[in-house]
Amino acid sequence: MNSSFIVKEYTDKYKEKVFRLRKAVYNETFNEDEWNWKFRSGKILIAVNHEDEVISLRPTIPIRLKFRDKTIKSGMNVDVMTHPDYRRMGLFSTLVNESFKMLNGLGIFIVYTFPNNFSFPGYKKRIKWKYVDSLPLLVKVLKPRNVVKKYIKNKNVQKCLYPLADVFASLIFISKTKSENRNLSINQIYFFSGDFDLLWQKLSNQFEIAVIRDSKYLNWRYVQRPGYDYKIFSAVEEGVLKGYIVLREDNMFDLKLGLVVDILTFDEDTACSLLLHAYNVFKDNDMDIMGCLMFDTSMYFDVLKKAGFLKLPKKYSPKEFFFVVKADDEIISSDIAYSSKNWFLTFGDIDIA
């Protein structure tokens, strides 16, 4: 096999070859609508072999980031892959370095991604990106018997655990003492209006670093994405938008999961009310578990704990949600960029990949 390769910027003439690469790596191709949605403004590097066949792929989605008191351009790496026949030939490191140079030329000096177990060691050891932290997974069991059956195979033990699991799941979900006295209206919406721009302007100071959640981004992310049925609910009090929550239902790990994909609110009480609404939606739709990703330094982590969510120990988590960052230290403050306490991240930041 000829191990030489050429790195070049992607053009649509390579689309079919990129799709073939994914088939070789994952035994399934890209969905064309998803590809077009995801990378309509993306910056993509590819490596081709001597036959001009795509053997490695490193796409970056440009993301506007709130970084302290500024708006900056950042990049999110997704769908990174290398053909099985061309691994351990330096493609991973080469494309990472060339991609970062290309992005620097476009004014992007910070890039992040959420690698899987296979690629994480490469980020940490070979190319020395900063491993910031792993996002904690918080869960609320809705159907305890289904969860017991999933993890406990001995039927006699299952029967013994069922009563305990039922009691555990019936614990008070949330305190309503404040929300009962509020005139808070929660309704499903299908589009993010200009009111959400104002909401973001008012709430962005909650975070040192966060994806800018204005109406343009939110509509692209949750309304326009093909093939995904996100349920979006707004909270309004006396005509004023107080927050929103985005939900998604999926089957993963042999369980029906209700995911809290994104949440943004003025206060803890509104967040509690939206989580209670999500709980009722997922119960009505027969979900087994509610799940949410949140760093423990976030206000919403405390709200989730009060709402009956438990932080799942890593050994019981179906996967680890690694978060790694590469920043140009001469332009971006590494003390800020490499500390998890400064980042606001949710499932919505991850499940683009």
N, C-alpha and C positions, 0 to 999 in steps of 0.2 A: 504493500500500500504506500502510495506517495503521501508523506506526512506534511508537505509544504502547504501553506494556506495564505490567502490574501484577505486583509481586513478592509471593508469598504462600507459606505453608508447605504442603507437599504433604499431601494426604489421598488415601485409596484411590479416591475418586471420579475422580481424575485418572490412575489407573493406565493405562487404555486410551489416553489421550492422550499419556502419557509414552512408551508403547510405540510409538505412531505417530511420535513425535519421533525415536526411535532409528532407525526404519525410514527416515525422511527423511534422517538424517545418515549412517548406515552401510549402508543397504539391507538391514538385518536387524533383527529386533525383539529385545527382551529375552526370555530364557527365564524363564517365570514362577516356576519353582522356584528358579532362581538369584537372581532378584529378591527373593523372599521370604526366602531364606537370608541374603542380603547385607544387606538393609535392614530386618530385623525390629525392630531398635532404632535404625535410622538416623535422622538429622535431614536433611530434604531441603527445599531451597528450589526453587521453580519461578517462571518468569515466563510470564504468559499474555497473549495479545493481546486486542484488543477483542471477538473472538469466543469468548473463554475457551478458546482452543486453546493447549496448552503449546508454547512456542517456545524455552525455555532451561531447563536442569536443572543443579543443583549439589547432589549428595548428599554427606553426610558420615557415615562409619562411626565411632561412638565406640570408641576403643581405650584400654585401660588401659596406661599407660606407666610403666616404671621410670625415674625421672629423679633421678639421683644416689642419695640415700638415701631418696627418697620415692616413693609411688605417686600418680600424677596422672592426670587424664582428658585425653585428647588426641583429635584428630579426623583422620581420613584422608579426603581428597577423592578420589572415584572416579567414573567414568562422567559426567564433566562434558561437556556438549554444548550447542550452540546451533543452531537450524534454519538451514540455508544462506541462506534468504531474509531472515534477521534479524541477520546478522553486521555488525560495525562500527557498531552502534547503542548501544554502551555496556552491553550486557547482561552481558558477561563481568565487567567491573569492578563493576557494580552488585551482581550476585549474590555476588561474592566479599566485598564489604564488608558487605552485609546478612547474609550467612551467618556471618561472623566475629562480628558483633554478637550474633546469635542464640545462637551457641555460647558466647560470653562470659557470657551470661545463664544458661547451664546449667553454668557452672564449667569450661568448656574454654577454655584460654588459649594453646594451641599446636596448630597444624594443619599437616599436611604432605601432600605428594602427589608423584607421579612423572609429570610431564607428558610428552607426546609432543613430537616436533619442531615440530608445528604450534602447540601452545599454550605451549610453553616461553618464547618471546619475550614473550608477554603477561604471564606471571608475573614475569619479570625486569625488564621495562621499564615496563609500564603500571601494574601494581599493586605493584611493588617488593617482592615476596616475596624472601627470601634464597635465592639459589642456593648450596647448601651444597657440593655436589660431584656428580660423576657416578660411579656405582658401576662399578668395573672388572669386566669379564667375563673369567673364566678358563676355559680350555678344555683338554680332553684328547682328542686324536684317537684314535678306536677303529678306524675304517675309513678309512685315509689315502687309498686310491684313490678312494673316493666323494667325499672332500673335494677332491681334486685335480681330478676331473671337474667339480665344482661351480664352481670358481673359474678353472680353466684350460680354455679352449675349444679351443685348438690341440691336435689329437690327437697330433702328433709330440712336442710338448712334454710332453704327458701321459705318454707312454711313457718319456720320459727321466726324469721325476720320480718315477715309480712306485717304482723300487728305493730311492731316497733316502727317500721317504715311508714305505716299509715299515720301513726301518731306524730311522727317527725314532720311529715308533709302537711299535717293539719295545724301546725303552729301558726300563730297570728302572723299574717303576711306583712302587714304594714300598719303603722299608727295613723289613724285618720282624724285625730283630734283637731288639727288645724284645717285640713282640707275640707272637712264636713261643713265648716262655717264659711267657705269661700264660694263665690259664684263663678267657678271655673268650668268652662265649657270645653270638652275634648271631642274633636270631630276628625273623621278621616278626610284627608285632602289628597289631591291628585296632581298638584302643581305648586311650586314654591313661588309666591308672589314677591313683589318688592318689599313687603313688610319684613321679609326674612333678611333683607339687606340691613334694615334698621336694627333688627334683633342682633345680628352679628356685630354691628358697630357698637352696640351697647354692652355686649357680653364678651367681646374678644379680649378685654383686659383681664379676664379670668385666667388667661394662659400666657406663658412666655413664648411657647412655640406650638402652633396648630395650623392645620390646613385651613385656609380661609373658607368658611362655610357661608358664603353669600348665596343668593338665589341662582346665580349662574352656575356655580359649582354644584349646588344641591340638585338642581334640575338635571344637569349632565349625569351626576352620580346615581341618583335614585329614580328619576322619571324616565330618562331617555335610554337607559341601559337595556338592550334587548335580551329577552329570555329570562328576566328576573322579575319576580312579583314582590316588590317591596311594599309594605303597608306603612303609610305615613299618617301620623296624627299630630294635630296642632292643639295647643292649650291656649285659650283666650279668656281673659277676665275683663269684663266691662269694656269690651271692644279693643283691648290691648293684647297683642300677641305676647305670651309669656314663655313659650318654648315649644319644642317639638320632640317627637321620638320616631325612629324608623325601625320597623320590624321586618323580619324575614323568617320564613318557615322552610325547613329542609330536613331531609333524611340523611343522617350521618351516623356511622358507627353502630348501625342497626337500631338506632333510636330516632324518634321524631323530635327534632329540636326547634324550639322557638328562640330566635336570636334577637337580642337588642343590638341592632346594628349601629345606631347613632342616637345621641340624646344631647340636647342643649336647652338649658332653662335659666330663668332669672334666679331661682332660689331652690332650696332643698324640697320645700313643700310641693312645688310644681313638679319637680322630678319624681317625688313619691307618688303623686296623683297619676302621672303618665305611666309609671311602672306598674301601678295597680291596674290601670286600663290594659296595659300589655298583658299582664297576668290573666285577666279575664278573657282577652282575645285568644290567647294560647290555650287556655282551659277549654273554651268553646270549640276550638279547632283540634282538640284531642292531642295536643303535644305532650311528650313525656317529660321534657326538661326545658327550662329557660336558661339561656346562657348569655354572658356579656364579658367583654374584655375591658379592663380598666386598670391603669396603674394605681397603686395604693396611696399615692400622694394627691389624687384628684378628689375634689368634693364629691363626685358621683360615686366613688368607691365607698365612701361612708354611707351614702344614701342607699346603695345596693345592699350593704351589710344590714342596715336597718330594715330593709325590705325583705329580709329573710334569705338573701343570697349568701352562699358560702364560698370562700376561696378554695378551689380544688387543688389539693397537693399535686405537685408535678408528676409524681409516680402514678397517679390515677388519671391524669389528663391524657386525652387521646393523642395530643401532639403538644410540642412546645412552641410558643409563639415568639421566636427570636426577633430582636430588633437591632439592626446594625446601621451605622451611619458613617459616611465619608465626607469630611468638610475640608476646605482649603483654609488652613489655620491662619494664613496671612490676611484673610478677608472675613472669615466667620469665627466668632469666639468659640473655641473648643470647650471651654469651661461650661458654656451654656448649651452647646449643641450635643455634648456627650453625657448629659445628665438626664436621667429619666424623669426626675421631678419637674423638669421644665416642659415636657411633652404632654399634649393631650391627644391620645390615640384611642380609637374604638375599632370594633369589627369593620366598620365602614372604610377605615384606612387600609385594612388588610385584604378584604375579600374582592379587591379589584384583580388580584393575582389569580 
